[in-house]
Amino acid sequence: MNKNELYFCPLGGSGEIGMNMNLYAYGNESNKKWIIVDMGVSFADDSVPGIDLIIPDAGFIIDKKDDLLGIVLTHAHEDHIGSVAHIWPSLKCKIYATPFTAALLVEKFKEKKIDVTNYLNVVPLNSKIKLGNFEIDFITLTHSILEPNGLSIKTPLGTILHTGDWKIDPNPLIGSRIDEEKLKKIGNDGVSAMICDSTNIFSPGRAGSESQVRDSLLRIMEIKTKRILVTSFASNVARMETIFYCAKKTGRNICLVGRSMQRIYKAAKKCGYLKDLIEPLEPKDAKKVSKNKILYLATGSQGEPMGAMNRIINGIHPEVFLEEGDCVIFSSKIIPGNEKKLYHLQNLIVKNKMEIISEENAFVHVSGHPNRDDLKDMYKWVKPKCIIPVHGEHRHMVEHVSFAKEMQVPKTLLIENGDIIKILPGNNPQIVDKAPSGKIYLDGNINVNTESQSIKDRKNLSINGYLEITLIFANNGKIKKPIISYKGIPESEQSEPLVFDMEDEILNICRTFSVENKRQQKNLIETIKQNCRRIVKEKTGKKPFTNINIARI
């Protein structure tokens, strides 16, 4: 019972892409200490109206916060740090991050008016920290953001390699190359299990290099004679530097459009990156520059309704204007689930007779995740005894297990959110228990669960509309004409308004009740609600969210 053991438990990011949150525990039943690796968000779609962000349900680890040693962040993408500021107030623990990640995290806490200075520990690149029995070595990798880190998590029982997000970029443009020698040394010392990125498991070959994208973008821009607008992920600082490089090479001024683009630019400069670049113009100044001398870099590459791109293309941005013949370059990939809104935006661009260049017709983007040949190299360097795929949908993780078996990895384990895996001691990692896990919606400023009544009501409203009926009774018990209003319920011009049928029905129902008897009021309300919804259903096919008010005068 007192034997020490090492456990792994994902609360997000296993069986989905996004919302990454991973737990590690070391100790025995009477004394077990925990660390959290990453704490991200995912983004809601149209199926949950009014919801923008989804965060992992952290209740399992919140209950154990007295035994929590800290949060360790691998890099600054939203799906890895986006929920820290939302969950951390329930934990109040130390946070460990490299300088760029820490700079962006501070801004997130400032937005929530929280001073996290005394809890945030800035970790130098390629250094080690010790949290209880966890000795964590930060390993420089390459990815589509600054300072991506793998974590070698060494314990008295053995070592785990948590890769985080990565690729092999032989020429990353900003930051160092992947630390192949350190990975080989860790592999030679022995890795009991590798917790590994599965995003691009279906993609053959290699992910490609940022330097190749730079060369391609420059060739494209050199022949353009009107305005150029590039949209990309703001977090891709290497791509941002490439756009600055192309602007200088083609004799154009550059203008950054969108708050997140400005924020990332300032954070990168503050951390010593993006040196010796031309100075970007403010949007109000950029519109005075001739069309063949300006290059815009904007947010909104996924067609986000409030993104800079959407406002520019719809002609409602106050400072940036495009016209026929201008060139729009989507230097990004389509995130699954964003196809509909992005294609709508691109169709509008074409309709306005502007030129579109995207990954569908030109080489303007490379992924930040490992393709199969990249994974082969990582396996060869690390030589793990076990592979546990994460950071993927179920189809990615199943394919990753098959791939690992082809690579002769001795042990593979297919998991999902909430699984508690005993990794050590022994040579047979296995699922031994299940932790509560799930999703929490950020509904305005309030965290609600997926079964929240507010979410159910809003879905109902969005599908069926809203009906409100107010009954006014005089002191003598007589009912006045009911006040009926509704929203989002379709009406046919050929048929009589719904109000007439409902008025007659309401008056007939009221005659069957003793309206002076307040104890019958509940039954009266329920009967009116059911019958009026039935009328609307018969006439329109909709069953509206219905509210009945009673007023006595």
N, C-alpha and C positions, 0 to 999 in steps of 0.2 A: 504493500500500500504506500510505502514511503519512497518508492523508486522514482527517480526523476525521469521525465519524458518530455519530448518536444512535439508540439502540436501546431497545425496550420488550419485556419478557418477563414474562407472568403465570405464576406457579407455582401459583396457586390462585385460585378465584373466577370463572374464565371457563369456562362450561359447567356451572356449579353455583352455587347460592346459599349462600354461606358460605365459610370458609377462604380469605379474600382475602389474596393476597400478590403484590406486583408489583415488578418490577425495572426500573430504567432504567440505561443505560450510555452514557457519552460518551467518545470518544477514537478511537484507531486501534489496529491490531493489536498494536503494541508497547507501547502505553500506554493502557489502557482502565480507567476508574473507574466504580464502580457505586454506586447508592443503592437502598434497599428502601423501598417505600411500603406500609405495613400488613403485619400478620403475624397472621392470625386462625385460628380453629378452626371446625370444624363438629361436629355432635353425631351420635353413632352411633344406629342403630335396632336393632331386635331381630335383624337378620340377622347381627350380630357380637356374640354374647353376651359380657358382661363388659367391653365397651369403652364408655366414655363419650365421650371426646374423640378427634377426628381432626385431625391437623395436616398442613400441606403438607410434602412432602419437600424440604428446603432444601439437599440435597447439592450442587446445582449452584453455589449462591452461597457455600456453606461452603468449597468448593474455591478460591474467589476472595476469601476474606476479607481478604487482604493489600491488595486493591484496593478494598475496601468503605469508602465514606466515612461511612455511617451509615444508621440506620433512621428514617424519618419517618412519624409516625402521624397519620391524618386525624381520628379520633375514637375513643371508648372502647367501642364495641360489641364483644362477644366475637368476632364474626366478622372483626374488624379488629385486635384486640390480644391475643386469647386465647392465641396460641402464642408470644408474645414471650419469656416467661419459660422456655419449654421449649427454644426454638431459640437464644436469645441466648448461653447459655454456650459454644456452639460458634463464636461470632462475636466476642464481646467488643468491640463497636463502640459508637460514640456513638448515643444515642437522642434524638429530638427530638419533643416533644409539648406541646400547650397545657396550662394548669394542671390542669383537671379530669381530662383523660386521664392526665396525669402522676401525679396523686394516686392514681388507681385502679391504675395500673401499679406504683407503689411497693408497694401492698398485695399484689399478685400475687407480686412478688419476695420480699416478707417471708415469704409462705407457703412459699417454697422456700429460705428462710434465705439469701438472696443480697442483699448490699448493693450496689445499683446507683447509689448517689448520685453517684459520680464520673463516671459515664457518661451520666446522664440530664440533658438540657438542656431546661429549661422555657421554651417559646417564648410570648411575649405574643401575645394575639389580634391579628390583622391586621398582623403583622410579617413581616419577611423574614429568611431565613438564607442563607448562601452555603456550599455544599459543593463544593469544586473548581470545575469549570465549570458547576455547577448553581446558579442563583439561584432560590430557592424562596420564593414569596410566599403566605402563608396567607390564604385568602379566607373570611370568615364566611358560612356558609350556614345553612339551617334544616333540622332533621331531628328524630327522636324521641329525641334525647339532647342533653345540653349540649355546646356547643363543637364542632359539626361544621365541618370545614374542607375547602374545595376547595384544590387546590394549583396555582398557576401556576408551571410549571417552565421557566424561561428559560435557554437555552444560547446560545453564540455562533452556532449554526446556526438557531435559531428557538425558538418557545415551544410547550409542551404544556400543556393544561389537564386535570388529573386531578381529576374532580369529587368522588370519594369518594361517600358516601351523602348524598342531599339531597332536598328538596322545596321548594316555594315556599309558605311560611306567612305570610300578610299580618299575622297577629297571634300570634306564637309564645309569648306569655305569659312565658317565661323566655329571656333572651339577646336578642341583636339580630336584626333582620330580615335577610334575605338581602342581601348587599352588591351590589345591582344595578349601582350606578355603577362599582364596581371591575371587575365582569365586563364591562361595556360598554367600559371603557377598555382592558382586556386584549384584547377582541375587535377594537377599532379599531386596536390596535397590531399585530394579526395572530396568529392561532392556527393552527399547522400541523396539529395533531390534537387532538381531545378524546376522552379515555378516560372513558366515561360509564356511569352506573348504568342498568341495564335492567330492574329488578325489576318495575315496574308498567307495562310497555310495552303490555300488553293492556287497561289500564284507561283508559276515556275520561274527559274532563273534568279536574278538578283533585283533588289528594289531600285538600284540606280543611284547616281550621285547628283548632289545639288550643282556641282560644277557643270554637268552636262545640260541641266536646265538653264543655267546662266547663258551658256553659249547659244542655245536654241532661242531663248527669249531675245537676246541681242540681235540675232539674225532677223527675227521677225520685226523688231522695232525699227531697225535701220532703214527699212523700205516704206515705213508709214509716213504720210505727209499731213495728217490731221491729228486731232486730239487722240491720245491713248489713255484708256482707263484700265488698270490691272486690279483685279480683286483676288485676294488670297486670305488664308488664315492669318490673322494678326500675330499669332504666337510664333509663326515661322520666321524667325529673325534672319536666318540665312537668305530666305526668299526676299525679305524686305531689303537686305543689303544688295542683293542682285538687282532689284528694281532701281535702287539708288545708282548702282554701277552702270546700268543700261541708260539711265537718264543722262549721266555725265558723258558717256560714250557717244550718245546721239545728240548732244547739245541741247537737251531739254531741262527745264526746271521740274522739280518734283513737289507734289502736294499730297500730304497724308489726310485721308478723309475717314472719320469715324473715331469715336472715343477710345475704343480698345486699341486701334492702331496707334493713336497718340500715346496711350498709356504704356504699351509694350515698347515703343520707340524710346520713351523717356527712361523706362526701367533698364533697358539694354545699355543706354548711354551711361546711366548711373553706375552700372556694374563694369564699365570699362570696355564695352563692345561698341560696334558701329563707329569706329574712329575714321577720321580723314574723309568724311562724306560731304557732299554738297549740302547746304542748309535748305531744309524744306520750306516752301512758302505756306503761308496761311491761305485757306480757301478764298477769303475775300480778296487777297492779292493775286491769287492764281488765275482768277477769271479775267484779269486785265492782260494776261499774257497771250500772245498770238497762238492759234490752235496748233501750229507745227512746232511749238516750243514748250509744250506743257505735257506732263505725264502725271496722272493721278494714281495713287495706290489706296484702295478703299476696302472697308469691311463689307460683309454681307454676301460672301461667296456662295452661301447655301440658300440664297433667296429669302432670308429672314425678313418678315414683314416690316420690322422697324430698322433693318440694316441700312447702311448708307447706300448700297447699290440699289435697293428697291426704291428709295426716295429719289435717287438721281434719275433712274430710268423712267419713273412715273412723273418726273418733272416737278417734284415738290421739295427738292433740296434747295435751301435758301441761297447756296453759294456755288454749287457745281451744276453745270449745264452741258449736255451733249446734244449733237445734232447729226443729221444724215451724213454718212461717210466716215464718222469717227469709229475708232476701233476699241472693242471691249475684249479683254483677255481674262478668262477664268483660269488662273494659275492655281488650281486646286482640284481635288476629286469630289465627287458627289457622295456625301454621307448617306448610307441607306436610310430611307424614310423621307428624304428631302427632295426626291425626284419631282414630285408634282409641283411644288412651289417654285423650284428652280427652273423647270422647263417652262412654266408660265412666264417667268421673268425673261428667259432667253427668247421666247416667242415674241414678247413685247419689243425686245431689242431689234430683232429681225424685222418686225412690222414697221419700226421706225427707221428702217433702211440703214442701220449701223452694222458694222462687221463684227462677227463673233469668232473668237478663237478659243478653243478649250482642249482638254485632253482627248476629246473625240476626233479632232482633226489636226492636232499638232502636239509636239513634245513640249509641254509647258508645266509639267508637274511630275514629281516622283514621290512615292509613299515614304512615310517615316517608319514603316514596319518591315520585318524580315520576310523576304520570299524564301522559297524552299532551299536554294543554294546558300543563302545567308544562314539559315538554321543548321544546315549541314556543317558549316564552319564552326558555329557555336558549339554544337555537339562534339565536334572533334577536339576543340580546345578544352572544354569543361569535363568531358567524359562522365556525365552524371550516372549514378546507379539507378535513378528513377526520374521520370519526366511527369510533371503534373501540369497539364495545359490550363491556362487561364486567359483572360482578355480575348474572349471570343464568344460567339453564339454556340449553341450546342453542336451545330454542324461543323463549325471550325474546330471545336475541341475533339470531336470524334475523329475527324480527319487527322488532327495532330497526333492523337494516340496511334493511329495506323502508321503515320509517318515515322514516329519514334520507334515502333516495332521494326519497320524496314531498316532503320539505322542501328538495329541490334542493341537498343537500350534495354538493360535487363528487366526493368520494371516500369510499367506505365499505370496511371491512375486517372480515371475519368470522374470528375467531381462536378458539383453545382453549388450555388450559394447556400450557405448554412451548414454544409458538411464539415464535420470536425475530423481531421485526419491526424492520426498518430504517425509521425514520420520516424522518430527514433525513440528508444533503441530498436535494434533489429534491422533486417534487410528487406522488410516487407511492409512499406507504408500502406495503411488501410483506413477506411472510413469507420470510425468507432462510435460516432454520436451525431446528433443534429442540433444545431443552434437555431433559435428563432431568427428569421431573416425576412426581408421584404423591402417594399418601397414606401417612401414618405413623399407626398406631394407638397411643394411649397406653394400654398394658395394665398396669394398676396403676401402678407408678412407672417402668415400662420402656417405651421406645419400640421398637416392632416394625413390620416392614413387613407389607403386606397378605397376603403369602404365608407368614407366620410359621407354624411348626409348632404353636406354642401356640394360635393362632387356629384352625387346621385341626382340631386335637384337640378344642378346646372346642366347635366346631360339631358335630363328630361325636358328642361326648358328649351335647350338647343334643338331637340328633335321634335317636340310636340307643341311648343308655345305655352302661353300663359293666359289664364282666364281668371278674372276677379269679379265677384258678385257682392254687392252691398245691399242688405235688406234694412229698410227703415220702418220701424213700427211706432205708431202714435200711442199715447197713453190709453186710448180707448181700445187698443188691440188691432186697429185697422192697419193694414200694410200699405205703404206708399209704393209707387212704381219702382221696381228694383233698378239699381244702377249697375250696369254690366259693361265691363271693359275687357279687352283682350289684345294680346300682342303675339305675332308670329303664327297666327292661325289663318290658313288660306281661305279665301271666299270666291265663289263663282259669281260673275257679274249677272248671269242669267237667273240665279235663284234668289229668293228673298233673304235678307240679312239674317244671320243666326240669332240676333238679339230677339226678334219677334217670337220665334219658337221657344226660346228660353224664358222669356217673360211670361208667356202663357203657362208654361210648365211650372214655373216657380209659384205663380199665383194659385194654381190648382193644388200644389203640394201644401202651401200654407193654409188652405182651407181645411185640410185634413188633420192639422195639428192645432192644439190649444196654444196659441202664440203667447198667451199670458203666463203659461206654465214654463218657467225658466228651466225646469228639470228636463223638459222635452226638447230643449234647444239643441243639444248635441245630436239627437236623432234627426231633427229638422235639417241641421247643417249637412249631415252625412247623406240624407236622402236627396237634397237639392244638388249636392256635389255629384253624386252618382248619376242622377238623371240628366243633368246638364252636360256632363262629360259624354254620356251616351248619345245625346243629340249631336254634339260636335263630332263624335266618332262616326255616326251615321252619315252626316253631311259632308265631312272632310277627310275621314280616315285618320284623324289625329285624336289623341287622348291627352288634352292639355293639363299641365300642372294647374290646379284649381285652388283658389282661396275664397272662403266665404266670410264676410263680415256682417255682424248684426249690430244695428244702432237703435236705441230706444229714445224717443223724444217726447 
